[in-house]
Amino acid sequence: ACALGQTPPPPRAAVRCPPAGACFSAHLANVSYAEARGACDQRRGSLAWVSGEPELRLLLGLLAKAAVPAPALFWVGLKRNASACTHEEQPLRGFSWEGVEDGTAPQEVPAALGRWLQEPLRSCLTARCAGLHLAAEPGDGPSWGWKE
């Protein structure tokens, strides 16, 4: 999932744009975190990030539409560097958003958005990436959570 400028990508990509802020696009491919980041870079964007619930709802709607069949894991710009430790008391557990060059990506999310499907490995020695896991729940809409 990429966060782009106000100009949407080509029509073949699934795209949603809020009234203000970055557009989001979903691209389905079985690739590594680094390959996904490179694909967003080529589109002059960055891996997607979430600063609040309205953005999360927009991104979840886009991904639910693009993810056939569910469940699916989408790479977003959530990463923990090798020098950072796991912090169980923080919503992002020591992970942070990889920002775009102009620094518009948030560094934290509200506590309510700190939903992990499984707690990340406790470590202070290795770089780790996390994605947004999406699974269909009949009647309740998509269920989601961060997954290392």
BALOBA-1460 file (C-alpha; in Angstrom, 3 decimals):
// residues 148
<rec num="1" residu="a" x="0.000" y="0.000" z="0.000"/>
<rec num="2" residu="c" x="1.526" y="3.304" z="-1.090"/>
<rec num="3" residu="a" x="0.948" y="6.858" z="0.131"/>
<rec num="4" residu="l" x="1.176" y="9.192" z="-2.845"/>
<rec num="5" residu="g" x="0.938" y="12.902" z="-3.518"/>
<rec num="6" residu="q" x="-2.372" y="14.397" z="-4.606"/>
<rec num="7" residu="t" x="-1.940" y="13.107" z="-8.189"/>
<rec num="8" residu="p" x="-3.302" y="9.557" z="-8.353"/>
<rec num="9" residu="p" x="-1.330" y="6.762" z="-10.053"/>
<rec num="10" residu="p" x="-2.412" y="5.124" z="-13.347"/>
<rec num="11" residu="p" x="-6.030" y="3.918" z="-13.499"/>
<rec num="12" residu="r" x="-5.114" y="0.216" z="-13.179"/>
<rec num="13" residu="a" x="-4.185" y="0.686" z="-9.506"/>
<rec num="14" residu="a" x="-6.862" y="0.789" z="-6.802"/>
<rec num="15" residu="v" x="-6.750" y="4.351" z="-5.438"/>
<rec num="16" residu="r" x="-8.531" y="6.381" z="-2.757"/>
<rec num="17" residu="c" x="-7.873" y="10.033" z="-1.983"/>
<rec num="18" residu="p" x="-9.208" y="11.906" z="1.049"/>
<rec num="19" residu="p" x="-10.259" y="15.563" z="0.634"/>
<rec num="20" residu="a" x="-6.858" y="16.592" z="2.061"/>
<rec num="21" residu="g" x="-3.603" y="14.714" z="2.445"/>
<rec num="22" residu="a" x="-1.963" y="11.883" z="0.566"/>
<rec num="23" residu="c" x="-3.722" y="9.459" z="-1.759"/>
<rec num="24" residu="f" x="-3.427" y="5.733" z="-1.079"/>
<rec num="25" residu="s" x="-3.003" y="3.042" z="-3.712"/>
<rec num="26" residu="a" x="-2.991" y="-0.752" z="-3.410"/>
<rec num="27" residu="h" x="-0.797" y="-2.977" z="-5.551"/>
<rec num="28" residu="l" x="-1.119" y="-6.749" z="-5.371"/>
<rec num="29" residu="a" x="2.162" y="-8.632" z="-5.635"/>
<rec num="30" residu="n" x="3.998" y="-11.229" z="-3.566"/>
<rec num="31" residu="v" x="7.129" y="-9.175" z="-2.781"/>
<rec num="32" residu="s" x="9.435" y="-8.368" z="0.128"/>
<rec num="33" residu="y" x="9.219" y="-5.194" z="2.200"/>
<rec num="34" residu="a" x="12.205" y="-3.731" z="0.321"/>
<rec num="35" residu="e" x="10.621" y="-4.530" z="-3.059"/>
<rec num="36" residu="a" x="7.316" y="-2.976" z="-1.983"/>
<rec num="37" residu="r" x="9.136" y="0.168" z="-0.803"/>
<rec num="38" residu="g" x="10.977" y="0.334" z="-4.131"/>
<rec num="39" residu="a" x="7.694" y="-0.005" z="-6.062"/>
<rec num="40" residu="c" x="6.208" y="2.918" z="-4.109"/>
<rec num="41" residu="d" x="9.402" y="4.935" z="-4.702"/>
<rec num="42" residu="q" x="8.997" y="4.338" z="-8.453"/>
<rec num="43" residu="r" x="5.489" y="5.777" z="-8.186"/>
<rec num="44" residu="r" x="6.980" y="8.848" z="-6.458"/>
<rec num="45" residu="g" x="5.415" y="7.885" z="-3.149"/>
<rec num="46" residu="s" x="6.288" y="5.906" z="-0.038"/>
<rec num="47" residu="l" x="4.877" y="2.929" z="1.789"/>
<rec num="48" residu="a" x="1.577" y="3.926" z="3.402"/>
<rec num="49" residu="w" x="1.314" y="5.210" z="6.977"/>
<rec num="50" residu="v" x="-1.621" y="5.864" z="9.295"/>
<rec num="51" residu="s" x="-1.977" y="8.976" z="11.433"/>
<rec num="52" residu="g" x="-5.534" y="8.493" z="12.692"/>
<rec num="53" residu="e" x="-8.812" y="6.610" z="12.416"/>
<rec num="54" residu="p" x="-10.167" y="8.434" z="9.311"/>
<rec num="55" residu="e" x="-6.997" y="7.518" z="7.394"/>
<rec num="56" residu="l" x="-7.150" y="3.953" z="8.684"/>
<rec num="57" residu="r" x="-10.790" y="3.579" z="7.543"/>
<rec num="58" residu="l" x="-9.871" y="4.906" z="4.087"/>
<rec num="59" residu="l" x="-6.912" y="2.515" z="3.807"/>
<rec num="60" residu="l" x="-8.924" y="-0.483" z="5.098"/>
<rec num="61" residu="g" x="-11.685" y="0.216" z="2.567"/>
<rec num="62" residu="l" x="-9.164" y="0.399" z="-0.255"/>
<rec num="63" residu="l" x="-7.406" y="-2.797" z="0.832"/>
<rec num="64" residu="a" x="-10.666" y="-4.704" z="1.378"/>
<rec num="65" residu="k" x="-11.631" y="-3.855" z="-2.189"/>
<rec num="66" residu="a" x="-8.221" y="-4.901" z="-3.545"/>
<rec num="67" residu="a" x="-7.666" y="-8.027" z="-1.413"/>
<rec num="68" residu="v" x="-9.245" y="-10.942" z="-3.200"/>
<rec num="69" residu="p" x="-9.215" y="-13.442" z="-1.615"/>
<rec num="70" residu="a" x="-8.758" y="-12.466" z="2.019"/>
<rec num="71" residu="p" x="-6.782" y="-12.842" z="4.232"/>
<rec num="72" residu="a" x="-3.942" y="-10.709" z="2.950"/>
<rec num="73" residu="l" x="-0.898" y="-8.927" z="4.343"/>
<rec num="74" residu="f" x="-0.064" y="-5.500" z="2.913"/>
<rec num="75" residu="w" x="3.287" y="-3.860" z="3.449"/>
<rec num="76" residu="v" x="3.041" y="-0.408" z="4.995"/>
<rec num="77" residu="g" x="5.898" y="1.818" z="6.151"/>
<rec num="78" residu="l" x="6.091" y="0.299" z="9.643"/>
<rec num="79" residu="k" x="9.632" y="-0.677" z="10.586"/>
<rec num="80" residu="r" x="11.799" y="-1.152" z="13.668"/>
<rec num="81" residu="n" x="15.493" y="-0.433" z="13.132"/>
<rec num="82" residu="a" x="18.173" y="-2.731" z="14.548"/>
<rec num="83" residu="s" x="19.080" y="-0.141" z="17.185"/>
<rec num="84" residu="a" x="15.459" y="0.156" z="18.441"/>
<rec num="85" residu="c" x="13.991" y="-2.198" z="21.028"/>
<rec num="86" residu="t" x="10.547" y="-3.746" z="21.329"/>
<rec num="87" residu="h" x="8.422" y="-1.698" z="23.745"/>
<rec num="88" residu="e" x="5.289" y="-3.598" z="24.745"/>
<rec num="89" residu="e" x="3.757" y="-0.535" z="26.433"/>
<rec num="90" residu="q" x="3.736" y="1.532" z="23.197"/>
<rec num="91" residu="p" x="0.999" y="1.183" z="20.529"/>
<rec num="92" residu="l" x="3.580" y="0.561" z="17.788"/>
<rec num="93" residu="r" x="5.772" y="-1.585" z="20.073"/>
<rec num="94" residu="g" x="8.933" y="0.340" z="19.149"/>
<rec num="95" residu="f" x="8.189" y="0.363" z="15.420"/>
<rec num="96" residu="s" x="7.938" y="3.712" z="13.651"/>
<rec num="97" residu="w" x="6.658" y="5.011" z="10.343"/>
<rec num="98" residu="e" x="9.188" y="5.383" z="7.558"/>
<rec num="99" residu="g" x="8.474" y="8.929" z="6.453"/>
<rec num="100" residu="v" x="8.503" y="10.472" z="3.043"/>
<rec num="101" residu="e" x="11.296" y="12.919" z="2.269"/>
<rec num="102" residu="d" x="9.374" y="16.009" z="3.341"/>
<rec num="103" residu="g" x="8.674" y="14.483" z="6.761"/>
<rec num="104" residu="t" x="4.871" y="14.314" z="6.435"/>
<rec num="105" residu="a" x="4.536" y="10.773" z="7.819"/>
<rec num="106" residu="p" x="3.435" y="10.623" z="11.463"/>
<rec num="107" residu="q" x="5.819" y="9.154" z="14.005"/>
<rec num="108" residu="e" x="3.074" y="7.738" z="16.247"/>
<rec num="109" residu="v" x="-0.476" y="6.507" z="16.027"/>
<rec num="110" residu="p" x="-3.172" y="6.964" z="18.672"/>
<rec num="111" residu="a" x="-3.343" y="4.142" z="21.240"/>
<rec num="112" residu="a" x="-6.600" y="2.858" z="19.694"/>
<rec num="113" residu="l" x="-4.732" y="2.081" z="16.472"/>
<rec num="114" residu="g" x="-2.111" y="-0.053" z="18.203"/>
<rec num="115" residu="r" x="-3.796" y="-3.353" z="17.297"/>
<rec num="116" residu="w" x="-1.370" y="-6.255" z="16.859"/>
<rec num="117" residu="l" x="-2.591" y="-9.673" z="15.733"/>
<rec num="118" residu="q" x="0.448" y="-11.199" z="17.399"/>
<rec num="119" residu="e" x="2.971" y="-9.413" z="19.595"/>
<rec num="120" residu="p" x="6.222" y="-8.720" z="17.727"/>
<rec num="121" residu="l" x="9.382" y="-10.543" z="18.731"/>
<rec num="122" residu="r" x="11.202" y="-8.938" z="21.647"/>
<rec num="123" residu="s" x="14.549" y="-7.722" z="20.360"/>
<rec num="124" residu="c" x="16.967" y="-4.822" z="20.263"/>
<rec num="125" residu="l" x="19.316" y="-6.347" z="17.707"/>
<rec num="126" residu="t" x="17.519" y="-6.899" z="14.412"/>
<rec num="127" residu="a" x="15.606" y="-4.701" z="11.994"/>
<rec num="128" residu="r" x="11.992" y="-5.862" z="11.583"/>
<rec num="129" residu="c" x="9.124" y="-4.860" z="9.299"/>
<rec num="130" residu="a" x="5.388" y="-5.003" z="9.909"/>
<rec num="131" residu="g" x="2.426" y="-5.045" z="7.594"/>
<rec num="132" residu="l" x="-1.299" y="-4.514" z="7.819"/>
<rec num="133" residu="h" x="-3.089" y="-7.863" z="7.953"/>
<rec num="134" residu="l" x="-6.638" y="-7.835" z="6.611"/>
<rec num="135" residu="a" x="-9.159" y="-10.663" z="6.969"/>
<rec num="136" residu="a" x="-12.825" y="-10.694" z="5.991"/>
<rec num="137" residu="e" x="-15.343" y="-11.067" z="8.828"/>
<rec num="138" residu="p" x="-18.900" y="-11.769" z="7.659"/>
<rec num="139" residu="g" x="-21.283" y="-9.068" z="8.815"/>
<rec num="140" residu="d" x="-18.727" y="-6.943" z="10.656"/>
<rec num="141" residu="g" x="-16.589" y="-5.697" z="7.780"/>
<rec num="142" residu="p" x="-12.857" y="-6.283" z="7.631"/>
<rec num="143" residu="s" x="-10.823" y="-7.192" z="10.657"/>
<rec num="144" residu="w" x="-7.298" y="-5.862" z="10.745"/>
<rec num="145" residu="g" x="-4.132" y="-5.708" z="12.778"/>
<rec num="146" residu="w" x="-0.421" y="-5.061" z="12.486"/>
<rec num="147" residu="k" x="1.650" y="-8.178" z="11.866"/>
<rec num="148" residu="e" x="5.441" y="-8.454" z="12.029"/>
